[in-house]
Amino acid sequence: GVPKTIDNDVAYTSRTFGFETAVAMSQAPIDAAHMEAKGVRNGIGLVKLMGRESGFVAAYASLASSDVNLVLVPEVPFSVEKLLAFLERRLARKAHAVIVVAEGAGQEHLASGGRDASGNRTLGDIGSFLKQRITARFADGNKAAKVKYIDPSYTIRSAPASADDSVFCFQLAADAVHAAMSGRSEMVISLWNGHFVHIPMLKAVAERKKIDVAGALWQSVLDNTGQPNLS
């Protein structure tokens, strides 16, 4: 097998096919949200990206943009009240804000449950929830905010692979064929420390890769956005 998922959440591989394309395709909706937010006083651009259990797309897309002021991912629970208080301070200083939220973030605030046909848990709509709560909080007088909500999920999901992802997929496929021809089975081709290696399937699915909230990636997101601890 080859690790194919936009979310980049397969264990024991540094990258999955589709992830790089998803990050690149996320730039246009983030740019649009930024322009919409700046176009009015107290404008808030809200973009929901893929990431059911892991927030890698939201994190990398926000780092690539540098226009994002708040990133919400499934790995980091947040208080809605603290989020709204942060937005109040942000709007008072800059009169606009851009939020990127992964689809699996904030599920503790939503009434969700059950499983879909693939066995994945059914998620509540965090984007619509945040739009409603933010709009309600900033509904009065001079503090009134205009929320522009963008959900580009299928636009990104159905996009042609980037050149880099296309080459990466070719390399994965070639290694998978060589592995099969040599008699190997029940394994995944993994990119690890710059080398293509073989990972047992049971090992690859034993856990889900997630953002290390004490690691360099998440610290870079915090440094880039300037967002506080919202938990």
Residue pairs with C-beta under 8 A, 6 or more apart in sequence:
1 176
1 187
1 188
1 189
1 201
2 17
2 169
2 172
2 173
2 176
2 188
2 189
3 10
3 13
3 15
3 16
3 17
3 172
3 188
3 189
3 190
3 204
4 16
4 17
4 18
4 169
5 16
5 17
5 18
5 19
6 16
6 18
6 19
6 21
6 22
6 50
6 57
6 156
6 157
7 16
7 19
7 50
7 51
7 52
7 53
7 54
7 56
7 57
8 15
8 16
8 19
8 54
8 56
8 57
8 209
9 16
9 52
9 53
9 54
9 56
9 208
9 209
9 210
10 16
10 188
10 204
10 205
10 208
10 209
11 203
11 204
11 205
11 206
11 207
11 208
11 209
12 188
12 190
12 192
12 199
12 203
12 204
12 209
13 188
13 190
13 191
13 192
13 199
13 204
13 209
14 190
14 191
14 192
14 193
15 168
15 191
17 161
17 165
17 168
17 169
17 172
18 161
18 165
19 56
19 57
19 165
20 162
20 164
20 165
20 168
21 156
21 159
21 160
21 161
21 162
21 165
22 49
22 50
22 57
22 61
22 156
22 157
23 57
23 60
23 61
23 64
24 162
25 152
25 155
25 156
25 159
26 47
26 49
26 57
26 61
26 64
26 152
26 156
27 61
27 64
27 65
28 152
29 47
29 150
29 152
29 155
30 45
30 47
30 61
30 62
30 65
30 67
30 68
30 98
30 100
31 65
31 67
32 45
32 150
33 45
33 46
33 47
33 98
33 148
33 150
34 45
34 65
34 67
34 98
35 45
36 43
36 45
36 148
37 43
37 44
37 45
37 96
37 97
37 98
37 148
38 96
40 96
40 146
41 95
41 96
42 91
42 95
42 96
42 138
42 143
42 144
42 145
42 146
43 95
43 96
43 97
43 145
43 146
43 148
44 87
44 91
44 96
44 97
44 98
44 99
44 134
44 145
44 146
44 147
44 148
45 96
45 97
45 98
45 99
45 148
45 150
46 98
46 99
46 101
46 127
46 130
46 131
46 134
46 147
46 148
46 149
46 150
47 98
47 99
47 100
47 101
47 150
47 151
47 152
48 101
48 102
48 103
48 126
48 127
48 149
48 150
48 151
48 153
49 57
49 58
49 61
49 100
49 101
49 102
49 103
49 152
49 153
49 156
50 57
50 102
50 103
50 153
50 156
50 157
51 57
51 58
51 73
51 74
51 102
51 103
51 104
51 105
52 74
52 102
52 103
52 104
52 120
52 123
53 74
53 104
53 208
53 210
54 73
54 74
54 75
54 102
54 104
54 208
54 209
54 210
54 211
55 71
55 72
55 73
55 74
55 75
55 76
55 102
55 104
55 105
55 210
55 211
56 211
57 102
58 71
58 72
58 73
58 100
58 101
58 102
58 105
59 71
59 73
59 211
59 217
59 218
59 221
61 68
61 100
62 68
62 71
62 100
62 221
62 224
62 225
63 220
63 221
63 224
66 224
67 98
68 98
68 99
68 100
68 224
68 225
69 90
69 97
69 98
69 99
69 225
69 226
69 227
70 83
70 86
70 87
70 90
70 97
70 98
70 99
70 100
70 225
70 227
71 99
71 100
71 101
71 221
71 225
71 227
72 78
72 83
72 99
72 100
72 101
72 102
72 105
72 106
72 126
73 102
73 104
73 105
73 211
74 102
74 104
74 105
74 107
74 210
75 210
75 211
75 213
75 218
76 105
76 211
76 213
76 218
76 230
76 231
77 106
77 108
77 231
78 105
78 106
78 230
78 231
79 230
79 231
80 106
80 109
80 133
82 228
82 230
82 231
83 130
83 230
84 133
84 134
84 137
86 227
86 228
86 230
87 97
87 134
87 137
87 138
87 145
88 137
88 138
88 143
90 97
91 97
91 138
91 143
91 145
99 130
101 126
101 127
101 130
103 123
103 126
103 127
103 153
104 123
104 126
105 126
106 126
106 129
106 130
107 123
107 124
107 126
109 124
109 126
109 129
110 123
110 124
110 125
110 126
110 129
111 124
112 121
112 122
112 123
112 124
113 121
113 122
114 121
114 122
115 121
115 122
116 122
127 149
127 151
128 149
131 147
131 149
134 145
134 147
135 145
135 147
137 145
138 144
138 145
161 169
168 191
171 196
172 189
172 191
172 196
175 189
175 196
176 189
179 187
179 189
179 198
184 198
186 200
186 201
186 202
187 198
187 199
187 200
187 201
188 198
188 199
188 200
188 201
188 204
189 196
189 197
189 198
189 199
190 196
190 197
190 198
190 199
190 204
191 197
192 199
211 217
211 218
212 218
